[in-house]
Amino acid sequence: MESQNKIYVNRPTLPDLDEFYDLLKEIWESKKLTNMGKFHNQLENELAEFLGVKYVSLFANGTLALIAALQVLRISGEVITTPYSFVATTHAIKWNGLTPVFCDIEPETCNIDPNKIEALITPKTTAIVPVHIYGNPCNVEQIEEIADIYGLKVIYDAAHAFNVKLKGNSILNFGDLSILSFHATKIYNTFEGGAVISHDEKTKKRLDYLKNFGFAGETKVITHGINAKMNEMQAALGLLQLKYVEKNTEKRKRLAEIYYNAFNHIDGINYLKIRDEVDYNFGYFPIFVDKKDYGISRDELYQKLKENGIFARRYFYPLISQFSPYRELESSKPENLPVATKLSSEVICLPIYADLDEAEVQKICEIVQNSTTTY
Ligand SMILES: *Cc1c(COP(=O)(O)O)cnc(C)c1O
C-alpha cells in the first residue's frame, strides 16, 4: 500500500466525477465515440477562444501532434532543436526521418540560445524546433528574425506553455505552428491528449486530414496520414477541465511564492526568473543547486528529499543528446553544449500542483534549508 505522506513532483487535477458522468451519459446515448464528434469540435472552438489563438487541431497526444506538425510543413533534412527537453521533442523529429541538430541553451531561461543557432545552420537546415521549457517563453523575436533571414520554419514545442502569454498575447501565436500536450502530468490534462495551434485555415484543414489517415473525403486520401484523433471521452474531460484552469493557476502561484521567499535566502539554490512581461502558468518549479555555495550536490539533495518522502524529479537530466539514439551526433558532444550540460547537472523540479498543501511546500523548503547543515 502507498504511504500517505509521499509527495510527487506533480499530481493530476480532475473535475468532479459527477460532472464527467453527465457527459459520459451523453456519449453513451449518442454512440458517437470518436472521429471529430460533438465534444471534439466544441473543445477545439472553446480552446481557441480560451487561449486566444486562431485554430486548434486536437490530437491523441502531444507527441503525435509534433510529428504531424513537422509533416504538415513538409520539413526535410536537418532541424535545429534543444537537448534540454523531454525526449519526445527529438523523437518526433526522428520519426519524420529528419536529423536533429542540438543547439546549446541560455543560462537564464534554459531555452534554446538564439545567439548559437546561426552557427548550426547548413544548406540542409529547414526548421527550428525550440521548446518553451517549463512554460517560460523562448526569445521568440530573435528566433523569428533568424528564421526569416534563412527561410526556416519554426515549430514551438509548447507542451509546458498552456495559457502562457507574452505582453498579453498568447505565446502560441508565435512561430509557424505550436504544439501542446494534455498528458496527465501537464497543468491541463485530458488523461492523454495534445493539439497543434495553427494560424490559417488551410494548414488547420491539412492537419485534420493528417490525423485521420489522410482522408480528405469519403473516398479521397491525400497523404500518408496517421490515426492521431482525440476521442470523445478525452474531449469531454477537456471541456470540464477548462473551467478550472485559472483557479488552479492561482493555487500554483501561491505555492511558487512560498518557494521564492524561502530560496531568496539560501545560498547556492537558484530558481528560474520569469520576466515581468510574461503571464506565467507556474506549471514547474525548477531549482538549480550550485554545490560550491550550497554545500552539497544536486544528487545529494535529491536523495535527502527522497528520504523525507519528497519525490522531486531531475527534469531535464540526462540531456536528450546523451540518450543512445542521439549521442553519436556531432552536435551531441558535451563540449558543444556547455550550458545545457551544466544546468542539467544542477536541476531539480520540486513538487507543484494545485492540490498540494501550502504546509507541505513549507516542509519542502525546510528540508532544502536544512540539508546542507545536517551533513
Ligand atoms: C509531455 C511533453 C511532450 C509529449 O507530450 P505527450 O502528450 O506526452 O505525448 C513533448 N514535449 C515536451 C517538452 C513535453 O514535456
The ligand as an ORCA input file, in Angstrom:
! r2SCAN-3c Opt
* xyz 0 1
  C       4.954     15.995    -22.336
  C       5.839     16.516    -23.399
  C       5.729     16.110    -24.731
  C       4.910     14.949    -25.166
  O       3.590     15.034    -24.919
  P       2.682     13.713    -24.794
  O       1.308     14.290    -24.758
  O       3.080     13.033    -23.522
  O       2.918     12.875    -25.999
  C       6.508     16.747    -25.689
  N       7.375     17.707    -25.353
  C       7.543     18.104    -24.081
  C       8.516     19.194    -23.791
  C       6.793     17.501    -23.066
  O       7.006     17.865    -21.790
*
